[in-house]
């Protein structure tokens, strides 16, 4: 059955419930997919009846693959000075427009994630929480690279 276009309908909810859940791969699953893709599995299966692949796969699946960490870049010398200056005058109760732009730009450089400054609301709590999180993440990177 094809995916229904309208996600508000019961038909879509039933379709979504019947979809297989995404399973995290272990090391054994990853190796099996590589050997299938390269044709090694087909050759080995043709040469032997039982090579112990399933037992090996089960054992290796105990070891989970590492998840991808956020991309990090170091501060430039100028950015370190900017952030150090900001840390001496910051208050976590409010941010000036210049500080917001500086934090967003630094975050985009260090973590390769861009926020749109035009969509930030200077009076809502959600923006404040987001800026506090950005501030904390940048401070961790700043302290790690001293």
C-alpha positions in Angstrom: 0.0 0.0 0.0 1.3 3.5 -0.9 1.7 6.2 1.7 -1.5 8.2 1.9 -1.0 11.9 1.1 -3.2 13.3 3.9 -1.4 12.7 7.2 -4.5 13.7 9.2 -6.6 10.7 8.1 -7.1 7.4 9.9 -5.9 5.6 6.7 -2.5 7.3 7.2 -2.3 6.4 10.9 -3.1 2.8 10.1 -0.5 2.8 7.3 2.1 4.4 9.6 1.4 1.8 12.4 2.1 -1.1 9.9 5.5 0.3 8.8 8.5 -1.6 10.1 10.4 0.3 12.8 13.9 1.4 12.1 16.4 -0.9 13.8 19.8 0.4 14.9 22.6 -1.6 13.3 25.2 -3.4 15.3 28.7 -4.1 14.1 27.6 -7.6 12.7 24.8 -6.1 10.7 27.1 -3.5 9.2 29.7 -6.1 8.2 26.9 -8.3 6.7 25.6 -5.4 4.6 29.2 -4.6 3.3 29.8 -8.2 2.4 26.5 -8.4 0.6 27.2 -5.2 -1.3 30.7 -6.3 -2.4 29.6 -9.8 -3.3 31.8 -11.5 -0.8 28.8 -13.1 0.9 27.7 -14.7 -2.3 31.1 -16.2 -3.0 31.5 -17.5 0.6 28.0 -19.1 0.5 28.8 -20.8 -2.8 32.1 -22.3 -1.4 30.9 -23.5 2.0 27.7 -24.8 3.5 28.1 -23.1 6.9 30.9 -20.6 7.5 29.6 -19.5 10.9 28.5 -16.1 9.6 25.3 -16.0 11.7 27.0 -16.8 15.0 29.7 -14.3 14.2 27.1 -11.7 13.3 25.2 -12.3 16.5 28.4 -12.0 18.6 29.4 -8.7 16.8 26.0 -7.2 17.1 26.7 -6.9 20.9 29.0 -4.0 19.9 26.9 -1.0 18.7 28.3 1.3 16.1 29.2 4.8 17.4 26.7 7.6 16.6 27.9 10.5 14.6 28.9 13.4 16.9 28.2 17.0 16.0 30.7 18.5 13.7 33.1 20.8 15.7 35.5 23.3 14.5 37.8 25.3 16.7 37.4 29.0 17.3 39.6 31.3 15.3 41.8 33.7 17.3 39.4 36.6 16.6 36.3 34.5 17.6 38.0 33.5 20.9 38.6 37.2 21.7 34.9 37.9 20.7 33.6 35.2 22.9 35.9 36.0 25.8 34.7 39.6 25.7 31.1 38.4 25.6 31.6 36.2 28.6 32.9 39.0 30.7 29.8 41.2 30.1 27.0 38.6 29.6 24.0 38.2 31.7 21.8 35.2 31.1 18.6 37.3 31.6 18.9 39.1 28.3 20.9 39.4 25.1 21.6 42.4 22.9 20.9 42.1 19.2 24.7 42.2 18.5 25.3 39.4 21.1 22.6 37.3 19.5 24.1 37.7 16.0 27.5 37.0 17.3 26.4 33.8 19.2 24.4 32.5 16.1 27.4 33.1 13.9 29.9 31.4 16.3 27.5 28.5 16.7 27.2 28.2 12.9 31.0 28.1 12.6 31.7 25.7 15.4 28.8 23.2 15.0 27.9 23.7 11.4 24.3 24.4 12.4 22.6 27.6 11.2 19.8 29.4 13.0 17.9 32.2 11.2 18.2 35.3 13.2 15.2 36.9 11.6 12.9 34.2 13.0 14.0 34.7 16.6 11.6 36.5 18.9 13.4 38.7 21.4 10.5 38.5 23.9 9.6 34.8 24.0 11.0 32.2 26.4 11.7 29.7 23.7 14.3 32.0 22.1 15.9 32.6 25.5 16.2 28.9 26.2 17.7 28.3 22.8 20.2 31.2 23.3 21.1 29.8 26.7 21.7 26.3 25.2 23.9 27.9 22.4 25.8 29.9 25.1 26.5 26.7 27.1 27.6 24.7 24.1 30.0 27.4 23.0 31.4 27.8 26.5 32.1 24.1 26.6 34.0 24.3 23.3 35.8 27.5 24.5 36.9 25.8 27.7 38.0 22.6 26.0 40.3 24.5 23.6 42.1 26.8 26.1 
